[in-house]
Amino acid sequence: MPEVMTIGESMVMLIANQGKALELVSDFSRHLAGAESNVAIGLARLGHQTGWISAIGNDPFGTYIRNTISGEGVDTSAITVSLVHSTGMLVKERNDGGDPQVYYYRKDSAAANFTPEMLQESYFENGKILHITGIFPALSPSSKDALFTAIKMAKKHGLMISFDPNIRLKLWTAQEAKETLLEIAEMSDLILPGLHEAELLVGTTNWEQVSKFFHEKGNQFVIMKNGADGAYYSIRERDGSIIEGYKNGFKVETVVDTVGAGDGFAVGLLSAMREGLSLGEAVTRGNAIGSMAVMVRGDYDGYPTREQLEAYLAK
């Protein structure tokens, strides 16, 4: 059974091969998109046993998603195949060197209709980490209920809850996001917001205030991603003492596609923690894989194998 599992929606992604307005583009490449499956794939490439929980449609896109994820070595036995709802998709423009515009077609998708009854509690019995994001609970009331149920099942079996807020304001209002994500934060052991997410949730990007806020919420590990510049981190020890620091990012000469960098950071962080590295060392690995992700087009395409990561760090 997987040691690290994720739950969330993955979609077929069509990326424009031409750098112009989408209405003028005639050539697209097919890829896979999904924050949670990105993390599962990245960890699998580093040799960790991972699993992905979700729902897909009984359609060619659903088959493509399942085959692609399982082909990366991720366990897909907890997937539900819907005979009623279709697989979601998105279209992404080509924008060399910046954040591309993304258009979603996911309303009433199979994943948006995921329910708590689709979860298998036995799937969590031998796990170590459940990694979640703030995207899945934003899809629908039923996916939100399913996420909270998954958290409770995972905690019952002693899994660490890793939480990336990953706020998507196209899916819900800022107030809805804040209320739900803070509730999830109270159930989590590790939280890793970006600067803008910390500002929405806490009202500030001041590191001392952000770390204090989430430690008081119950998070043992708090990491605030500072984009290409690096990340702050802190850990609350058993005696209540706090160990904190900052790790610089890795310089990238040419940024190709920024999507997937945050998930790559989570891959590096969680893999290093599973291997017994210190939190500071884990953040450094997160920064490394995040920087590797932006050099390649596609959400997870730049995530390294173990050998590639070691070669990158050696440089």
N, C-alpha and C positions, 0 to 999 in steps of 0.2 A: 504493500500500500504506500501511497505518497507520504513523504516527510513534510513537504510544503504543498499546500493546496490553495487555489484561488477560486473565486466565484464572480462571474460577471458576463457581460455580453461581448461577443466578438462578431465582427461584421466583415463582409467582403468590401474591399476598398479599391476603387478605381482611381488611379493617379494619372493626371494629365501628363503626356509625354512632350507637350509643347508649352512653352512659357508664355501663354497669352490668356485672355479672358476665356473662361470655360465654355461660353456659348460659341466660341470660335474653334475650340479644340475638337479634332476628329480622331485622335489617337490616344488610347489609354492603356495602362498596364494594370493587371489585376494583382492585388496583394491582400493581406490579412490585417485587420485592425482590431485592437481590443486591449485596453490597459492591463487587464488581469491575465489574459493569455500571453501578453508580451512578457510579463514577469515569469510565468510558468515556463515559457520557451527559453528565456535567458538563463534561468536556473538549471534547466535540463542540459543546456549546452555546456554548463560548467560541471556536469556530472551528478547533479542532485535529482532525487526522485520527486517528481512533481505531478500534480493532478489539477484538472480544470473542471469546474462544475458550471453547467449552463444549460440552455435550451437552444436548439436550432430548428429550422423548418425542414420538412421532408421535401427538400428541393435541391437542385444542383449546387447552389451556393452553400447550403448547410453541409452537404457532402464534402465540398471543397474545404470548408473550415475544419471539419472534424479530421479529414485526412491530413491536412497540413499540420495541425497541432499534434496529432498522434505521430506523424512522421518525424517530428522534432523530438520524440521520446517522452512526450507528456501523456499521462494516463487520461483517457477520455471516457472511462466506463461510467462516470456519474452524469453524463450528458442525457438530457431528455430530448427526444425527437418529436416535434409537434406535427400532427396531421392537419391542424387547423390554421396555424399562424406561420408566416414566412420568416425567413432569415433577413436580418437587417443589413443595410448597406450604406456606404458613404462615398462621396466623390471629393477628391482633393486636388486643388490646383497645383501647378508647378511654380514654386517661388524660390529660386536659388538664393540661399543665404538668409532667409527670414522665416517667419511663421506663415505657413500657407493657409489660405481660406479653405474651410472644410464644410461640406453640405451633407447633412444626415437624412437618411430615409429609413427610420427605425420605428416609427410610431406603430403600436400594436404588433410589434415583432414577437417572435417566439420567446425571446429572452425577456421582453417586457411583460409577458404573461407567465413567467416563472412563479410558482407558488411554493409555500413551505412544504406542502405534501410531496413535492418532487425531490426533497432532500433525503439522503440515506444517512442516518446517524452513524451507522457502522463504518462509514467512509472516514470518519474522523478519529476512530479509535486508536490508531497507531501513528497519528500525525504529530508534528512538532510545531508547525506554524500555519496559521490561516492568514493569507494576505488579501486585504479587501481595499476597495476604493470608494469614493463618494459618487461614482457614476451609477452603479447598479441600483442603489436606493432611489435615485432620481427618475428612473424609467417609469415606474408605476407604483401604486400602493401595494400590489402583490409582490413585486420584486423587492420592495422595501421590507415587507414582512418576512420574506424569505431570507434576506440578508441578516436581519436581527435574529431569526431562528438559527441560521448557520453559526452566528457568533456564539449563541448560547450553547449549541451542541459542541462547538469547538472548545469553549471554556470548560464545559463539563468533563471533557477528556484531557484537559491540561494543556491545550495548545496555546502558544503565544499568539496574540492578535496584533498583526501589523497593519497599520491603517494609513493610507495615502489619501488625503481629502479629495484631490483631483477634481476640483470644483468646475462644473460645466453649467454656466448660467443660461445656456440655450435650453436646458432641460427643466429648470425651475428657477424661482426667484431667489434673490440673495437671502431674504429672510427665511424662506423654506429651507434653503441649503444650510444656513447657520444653525437653525434649530435641530435639524436632523443630524448634522455632522458633529455637533457638540455632544449629542446624545451617544453617538457611536464612539467618540473620543473617550468618554467616561468608561466604556467597555473595553478599551484597547490597552495594550501594553507598550506599544511603540507607535509614535505618530511622526509623520514626515511631511509637513506642509511646505509649500513654497512661500516666498515672501508675500505675494499678493493674497494667498490663501490664509496665511497667518493674520494679515491685516483684516480680512473679512471676518474671521472667526474670533480674533482676540481684540481687534481694534488698534493694533500697533504692529510694527515690525521690529521694535526694540527687543533684542535677543533676550535680555534678562527677564523682561516682562513675559515674553512668549514662553520661555522655558518654565518659569515659575507657574504660569497659568496651567500648562498642561501637566506638570508634575503634580499640582494640586488636584487635577482632574483624575489622577491615578496612573498616568503614564510613567513607566519606569525609564523609557528611552524617548528622548525628544530630539529630533533633527529638523532644522529649518534650512531648506535648500535656497542658496543664494545665486542661482543660475550658473553661468560659466565661471563665476568667481569662487565658487566652492560651497561649503556648508558649515553651519554651526551644529554642535552636538552636545548632549549632556546625558548623564546616566545618574539615576538616584540609587545609591547603594542601600543595602539592608538596614544600615545604621542611620539612614536619613541623610547622609552626606551626599554632596553633589560633585561629580567630576565632569568638567566641561572643557570644550576647546573649539578650535576652528581649523578646517583643512582647506587649503587652497585648491582651486580647480586646475584642470589641465588645459594648456593653451592649444587651441585648434586653429590652424592656419586658414582652412576653408570650411565654412559651415554650409552643408548641403540641405539638410532637413532637420528641423529642431524637434519634430514630433517623435516621441518615444524616448527622449533623453531622461525624463523623470522616472519612467519605468525602468530604464537601464540603471539609473542610480539605485533603485530598489533592488534590482538583481545583484549588484555588487555588494550592497549593504547586507542583505539577508544571507547571501552565500558566505560572506566572510564571518558573519555571526554564527552560522551553522558550523563553521570550521574552527571556531574557538578563538578567532582574532579579537583584539580589543575593539571597542566602539570607534576609536579614532582610526584604526587601521581599516575597519569596515567602511567608514565614511570615505577614506581615500580610495578604496576600490570602487565605491559608488560613483565618486567623481570621475574615475578613470573610464568606467563603462558608459557613463553618461556622455562623456566627451567622444567616445568611439561611436556612439549612436548617431551623433549629428553629422558625422562625416559621410553617411550613406543615406540614399533615398529609401524610404520605407520605415515603418515603425520599429521593427525589431531586427531588421536585416544586418545592422552593424554590431549586434551583440556577439561577443567573442566566444570561442571555445577556450578551454583551459590553456592550451598552448599559445593561442593568440593573445590572451590576456597577459600571460607571463612575459611574452616577448614585448608587448606594449609597455608594461611596467618597467621592464629592464632598460628601456630606452630613456 
